[in-house]
Amino acid sequence: MARLPCSNIIIVIGDTHVAQCTVLGWPAFLHYGTEITGGAIAENTFCHGCRRVGSHEEFARGRVTWVRPSDVTAEQRAETARRAESRIGERAYNLLWNNCEHFANWCATGIAWSQQVLVALRKIIGAVLLWLGGTLVWTGLTTLASA
């Protein structure tokens, strides 16, 4: 995926735009939006819900951005934009179930899902299982040692 400055972005309705968000200068998470009519981008944020952002520059907010590659037809792109525009004004943001990635994927495919949430949950579950396994092993070893 080519990372381009705002001035190099070509407006294509239905594109999924991605912005790299940082915390203390380190890459932390990705923010997603969907290109809609008039060169605007629809996004779903914690503070504003689903809203229309007037330009790519406003969506980028100075962050590194790129467009997710897609080989869909013009009709599919129009449907993507229609879905995005249908939810503008909605205030149902939820980090785990309805974040910006869920929104962009739903616009593009009709299925709301977030790879970032899945990866985070997998890491959390893995850490809990590792902790539980270590606790069970430690309990078993201390039981054997006291026998």
C-alpha positions as CSV (number, residue, x, y, z in Angstrom):
1,M,0.0,0.0,0.0
2,A,1.4,3.3,-1.0
3,R,1.4,6.0,1.6
4,L,0.7,9.3,-0.1
5,P,0.5,12.9,1.0
6,C,-3.0,14.5,0.9
7,S,-2.2,16.3,-2.3
8,N,-1.7,12.9,-4.1
9,I,-5.0,11.3,-3.2
10,I,-7.3,10.8,-6.2
11,I,-11.0,11.1,-5.3
12,V,-12.7,7.8,-6.0
13,I,-16.2,7.3,-4.5
14,G,-16.3,4.1,-2.4
15,D,-12.6,4.0,-1.5
16,T,-11.6,3.1,2.1
17,H,-9.2,5.6,3.5
18,V,-6.9,4.7,6.4
19,A,-5.0,7.0,8.7
20,Q,-2.1,5.9,11.0
21,C,-2.8,7.2,14.5
22,T,0.1,7.5,17.0
23,V,0.4,7.8,20.7
24,L,3.6,9.5,22.0
25,G,5.0,9.3,18.5
26,W,4.5,5.5,18.2
27,P,2.0,3.8,15.8
28,A,-1.0,2.9,17.9
29,F,-4.0,2.1,15.8
30,L,-5.6,2.8,12.4
31,H,-8.5,5.1,11.7
32,Y,-10.8,4.3,8.8
33,G,-13.2,6.4,6.6
34,T,-15.2,5.9,3.4
35,E,-15.0,8.2,0.3
36,I,-18.5,9.6,-0.5
37,T,-19.9,12.1,-2.9
38,G,-18.4,15.6,-3.3
39,G,-14.9,14.5,-2.3
40,A,-16.0,14.1,1.3
41,I,-15.2,11.1,3.6
42,A,-17.6,9.5,6.1
43,E,-16.1,8.4,9.4
44,N,-17.3,7.0,12.7
45,T,-15.7,8.5,15.8
46,F,-16.1,8.4,19.5
47,C,-16.7,12.1,19.8
48,H,-18.9,12.7,16.7
49,G,-20.4,9.4,15.7
50,C,-20.9,8.9,12.0
51,R,-20.3,12.2,10.2
52,R,-19.3,13.7,6.9
53,V,-15.8,15.1,6.8
54,G,-15.5,17.8,4.1
55,S,-12.1,16.8,2.7
56,H,-9.3,14.3,2.8
57,E,-7.1,16.8,4.7
58,E,-9.7,17.1,7.4
59,F,-9.9,13.3,7.7
60,A,-6.1,13.0,7.7
61,R,-5.5,15.6,10.4
62,G,-1.8,15.7,9.6
63,R,-1.5,11.9,9.9
64,V,0.0,9.5,7.4
65,T,-2.8,8.1,5.2
66,W,-3.3,5.6,2.4
67,V,-6.2,4.1,0.4
68,R,-6.9,0.4,0.9
69,P,-6.6,-1.3,-2.5
70,S,-9.9,-2.5,-4.0
71,D,-10.9,-4.0,-7.4
72,V,-14.6,-3.5,-7.1
73,T,-17.0,-2.3,-9.8
74,A,-18.5,1.2,-10.1
75,E,-21.8,-0.2,-9.0
76,Q,-20.2,-1.7,-5.8
77,R,-18.4,1.6,-5.1
78,A,-21.7,3.5,-5.4
79,E,-23.3,1.0,-3.0
80,T,-20.4,1.5,-0.6
81,A,-20.9,5.3,-0.7
82,R,-24.7,4.9,-0.3
83,R,-24.2,2.8,2.8
84,A,-21.8,5.3,4.3
85,E,-24.2,8.2,3.6
86,S,-27.1,6.3,5.1
87,R,-25.5,6.3,8.5
88,I,-24.4,9.9,8.7
89,G,-25.8,11.4,11.9
90,E,-25.9,8.1,13.8
91,R,-24.4,8.2,17.3
92,A,-23.8,4.6,18.2
93,Y,-20.0,4.4,18.4
94,N,-18.7,1.4,20.4
95,L,-15.0,0.6,20.4
96,L,-15.6,-3.2,20.4
97,W,-18.8,-3.5,18.2
98,N,-19.2,-0.3,16.1
99,N,-15.9,1.6,15.6
100,C,-14.5,3.3,12.5
101,E,-13.2,0.0,11.1
102,H,-16.5,-1.8,11.6
103,F,-18.2,1.2,9.8
104,A,-15.8,1.2,6.8
105,N,-15.9,-2.6,6.4
106,W,-19.7,-2.6,6.6
107,C,-19.8,0.2,4.0
108,A,-17.6,-1.8,1.7
109,T,-19.0,-5.3,2.2
110,G,-22.2,-5.2,4.2
111,I,-20.5,-7.0,7.1
112,A,-19.3,-5.0,10.1
113,W,-16.0,-6.4,11.5
114,S,-12.7,-5.0,12.8
115,Q,-9.4,-6.7,12.4
116,Q,-7.9,-4.5,15.1
117,V,-10.5,-5.6,17.6
118,L,-10.0,-9.3,16.7
119,V,-6.2,-9.0,17.1
120,A,-6.5,-7.2,20.4
121,L,-9.0,-9.7,21.8
122,R,-6.8,-12.6,20.6
123,K,-3.9,-11.1,22.5
124,I,-6.0,-10.5,25.7
125,I,-7.4,-14.0,25.6
126,G,-3.9,-15.5,24.9
127,A,-2.5,-13.6,27.9
128,V,-5.3,-14.8,30.2
129,L,-4.8,-18.4,29.1
130,L,-1.1,-18.1,29.6
131,W,-1.6,-16.7,33.0
132,L,-4.2,-19.4,33.9
133,G,-1.9,-22.1,32.5
134,G,1.1,-20.8,34.5
135,T,-1.1,-20.7,37.6
136,L,-2.3,-24.2,37.1
137,V,1.2,-25.5,36.6
138,W,2.5,-23.6,39.6
139,T,-0.4,-25.0,41.7
140,G,0.3,-28.5,40.5
141,L,4.0,-28.1,41.3
142,T,3.4,-26.8,44.8
143,T,1.0,-29.6,45.4
144,L,3.5,-32.2,44.3
145,A,6.3,-30.6,46.4
146,S,4.2,-30.6,49.5
147,A,3.1,-34.3,49.0
